Amino acid sequence: MRTKRRHRFTVSMVAAIAFLTGVFALTPGGHAKENEAAFKARCAECHGPKDILYWGRQRADAAARATWLDQFLRKHYPPSEAERALIIAYIQATIAAPK
């Protein structure tokens, strides 16, 4: 009986820690610097804030813009899939940020 309780407690604690780790890992503040770093490393030499604002004006719908950026980045000095996701997230957040 004690072993079952201890096992349930251990499983519950592991699940709670995993859940909280996932929640904190997905916070926007946690990834914002990583997203910005990816953009700066791959894109900022040629593209700046004016380009980002232009992309936002040309494609006002965020979902359509994300699709366009994904397709564009697959051909334009193609970053890895993970890096592409970071770059798109940075651009989307920059466009959505209050001015």
Rosetta constraint file for C-alpha pairs under 8 A:
AtomPair CA 1 CA 5 HARMONIC 6.46 0.50
AtomPair CA 2 CA 6 HARMONIC 6.06 0.50
AtomPair CA 3 CA 7 HARMONIC 5.95 0.50
AtomPair CA 4 CA 8 HARMONIC 6.08 0.50
AtomPair CA 5 CA 9 HARMONIC 6.07 0.50
AtomPair CA 6 CA 10 HARMONIC 6.08 0.50
AtomPair CA 7 CA 11 HARMONIC 6.09 0.50
AtomPair CA 8 CA 12 HARMONIC 5.99 0.50
AtomPair CA 9 CA 13 HARMONIC 6.10 0.50
AtomPair CA 10 CA 14 HARMONIC 6.13 0.50
AtomPair CA 11 CA 15 HARMONIC 6.08 0.50
AtomPair CA 12 CA 16 HARMONIC 6.10 0.50
AtomPair CA 13 CA 17 HARMONIC 6.12 0.50
AtomPair CA 14 CA 18 HARMONIC 6.08 0.50
AtomPair CA 15 CA 19 HARMONIC 6.07 0.50
AtomPair CA 16 CA 20 HARMONIC 6.14 0.50
AtomPair CA 17 CA 21 HARMONIC 5.98 0.50
AtomPair CA 18 CA 22 HARMONIC 6.17 0.50
AtomPair CA 19 CA 23 HARMONIC 6.22 0.50
AtomPair CA 20 CA 24 HARMONIC 6.17 0.50
AtomPair CA 21 CA 25 HARMONIC 5.97 0.50
AtomPair CA 22 CA 26 HARMONIC 6.22 0.50
AtomPair CA 23 CA 27 HARMONIC 6.64 0.50
AtomPair CA 24 CA 30 HARMONIC 7.58 0.50
AtomPair CA 25 CA 30 HARMONIC 6.43 0.50
AtomPair CA 25 CA 31 HARMONIC 7.83 0.50
AtomPair CA 26 CA 30 HARMONIC 6.87 0.50
AtomPair CA 26 CA 31 HARMONIC 7.19 0.50
AtomPair CA 27 CA 31 HARMONIC 6.82 0.50
AtomPair CA 28 CA 32 HARMONIC 5.79 0.50
AtomPair CA 29 CA 33 HARMONIC 7.36 0.50
AtomPair CA 30 CA 34 HARMONIC 7.68 0.50
AtomPair CA 31 CA 35 HARMONIC 5.96 0.50
AtomPair CA 32 CA 36 HARMONIC 6.12 0.50
AtomPair CA 32 CA 90 HARMONIC 7.06 0.50
AtomPair CA 33 CA 37 HARMONIC 5.98 0.50
AtomPair CA 34 CA 38 HARMONIC 6.23 0.50
AtomPair CA 34 CA 86 HARMONIC 7.19 0.50
AtomPair CA 35 CA 39 HARMONIC 6.36 0.50
AtomPair CA 35 CA 86 HARMONIC 4.60 0.50
AtomPair CA 35 CA 87 HARMONIC 5.75 0.50
AtomPair CA 35 CA 89 HARMONIC 6.50 0.50
AtomPair CA 35 CA 90 HARMONIC 5.08 0.50
AtomPair CA 36 CA 40 HARMONIC 6.07 0.50
AtomPair CA 36 CA 86 HARMONIC 7.83 0.50
AtomPair CA 36 CA 87 HARMONIC 7.27 0.50
AtomPair CA 36 CA 90 HARMONIC 5.79 0.50
AtomPair CA 37 CA 41 HARMONIC 5.99 0.50
AtomPair CA 38 CA 42 HARMONIC 6.10 0.50
AtomPair CA 38 CA 43 HARMONIC 7.97 0.50
AtomPair CA 38 CA 83 HARMONIC 6.42 0.50
AtomPair CA 38 CA 86 HARMONIC 6.36 0.50
AtomPair CA 38 CA 87 HARMONIC 5.87 0.50
AtomPair CA 39 CA 43 HARMONIC 5.18 0.50
AtomPair CA 39 CA 44 HARMONIC 6.15 0.50
AtomPair CA 39 CA 86 HARMONIC 7.54 0.50
AtomPair CA 39 CA 87 HARMONIC 5.06 0.50
AtomPair CA 39 CA 90 HARMONIC 6.96 0.50
AtomPair CA 40 CA 44 HARMONIC 4.53 0.50
AtomPair CA 40 CA 45 HARMONIC 7.20 0.50
AtomPair CA 41 CA 45 HARMONIC 7.88 0.50
AtomPair CA 42 CA 79 HARMONIC 7.68 0.50
AtomPair CA 43 CA 47 HARMONIC 5.72 0.50
AtomPair CA 44 CA 48 HARMONIC 5.75 0.50
AtomPair CA 47 CA 51 HARMONIC 5.85 0.50
AtomPair CA 47 CA 52 HARMONIC 7.62 0.50
AtomPair CA 48 CA 52 HARMONIC 6.56 0.50
AtomPair CA 49 CA 53 HARMONIC 6.18 0.50
AtomPair CA 50 CA 54 HARMONIC 6.10 0.50
AtomPair CA 51 CA 55 HARMONIC 6.19 0.50
AtomPair CA 52 CA 56 HARMONIC 6.31 0.50
AtomPair CA 52 CA 91 HARMONIC 6.48 0.50
AtomPair CA 52 CA 94 HARMONIC 7.53 0.50
AtomPair CA 52 CA 95 HARMONIC 6.83 0.50
AtomPair CA 53 CA 57 HARMONIC 6.26 0.50
AtomPair CA 53 CA 95 HARMONIC 6.34 0.50
AtomPair CA 54 CA 58 HARMONIC 6.10 0.50
AtomPair CA 55 CA 59 HARMONIC 6.02 0.50
AtomPair CA 55 CA 65 HARMONIC 7.77 0.50
AtomPair CA 56 CA 60 HARMONIC 5.49 0.50
AtomPair CA 56 CA 65 HARMONIC 7.58 0.50
AtomPair CA 56 CA 95 HARMONIC 5.91 0.50
AtomPair CA 59 CA 64 HARMONIC 6.77 0.50
AtomPair CA 59 CA 65 HARMONIC 5.35 0.50
AtomPair CA 60 CA 64 HARMONIC 7.95 0.50
AtomPair CA 60 CA 65 HARMONIC 7.13 0.50
AtomPair CA 61 CA 65 HARMONIC 6.07 0.50
AtomPair CA 62 CA 66 HARMONIC 6.06 0.50
AtomPair CA 62 CA 92 HARMONIC 7.18 0.50
AtomPair CA 63 CA 67 HARMONIC 6.29 0.50
AtomPair CA 64 CA 68 HARMONIC 6.15 0.50
AtomPair CA 65 CA 69 HARMONIC 6.00 0.50
AtomPair CA 66 CA 70 HARMONIC 6.05 0.50
AtomPair CA 66 CA 88 HARMONIC 6.62 0.50
AtomPair CA 66 CA 92 HARMONIC 7.50 0.50
AtomPair CA 67 CA 71 HARMONIC 6.25 0.50
AtomPair CA 68 CA 72 HARMONIC 5.97 0.50
AtomPair CA 69 CA 73 HARMONIC 5.88 0.50
AtomPair CA 69 CA 88 HARMONIC 6.60 0.50
AtomPair CA 70 CA 74 HARMONIC 6.28 0.50
AtomPair CA 70 CA 84 HARMONIC 7.11 0.50
AtomPair CA 70 CA 85 HARMONIC 7.92 0.50
AtomPair CA 70 CA 88 HARMONIC 7.23 0.50
AtomPair CA 71 CA 75 HARMONIC 7.08 0.50
AtomPair CA 72 CA 76 HARMONIC 6.05 0.50
AtomPair CA 73 CA 77 HARMONIC 6.92 0.50
AtomPair CA 73 CA 78 HARMONIC 5.52 0.50
AtomPair CA 73 CA 79 HARMONIC 7.05 0.50
AtomPair CA 73 CA 84 HARMONIC 6.88 0.50
AtomPair CA 74 CA 78 HARMONIC 4.90 0.50
AtomPair CA 74 CA 79 HARMONIC 7.17 0.50
AtomPair CA 78 CA 84 HARMONIC 7.91 0.50
AtomPair CA 79 CA 83 HARMONIC 5.80 0.50
AtomPair CA 79 CA 84 HARMONIC 5.59 0.50
AtomPair CA 80 CA 84 HARMONIC 5.92 0.50
AtomPair CA 81 CA 85 HARMONIC 6.30 0.50
AtomPair CA 82 CA 86 HARMONIC 6.52 0.50
AtomPair CA 83 CA 87 HARMONIC 6.23 0.50
AtomPair CA 84 CA 88 HARMONIC 6.15 0.50
AtomPair CA 85 CA 89 HARMONIC 6.09 0.50
AtomPair CA 86 CA 90 HARMONIC 6.20 0.50
AtomPair CA 87 CA 91 HARMONIC 6.26 0.50
AtomPair CA 88 CA 92 HARMONIC 6.03 0.50
AtomPair CA 89 CA 93 HARMONIC 6.01 0.50
AtomPair CA 90 CA 94 HARMONIC 6.04 0.50
AtomPair CA 91 CA 95 HARMONIC 6.20 0.50
AtomPair CA 92 CA 96 HARMONIC 6.12 0.50
AtomPair CA 93 CA 97 HARMONIC 5.90 0.50
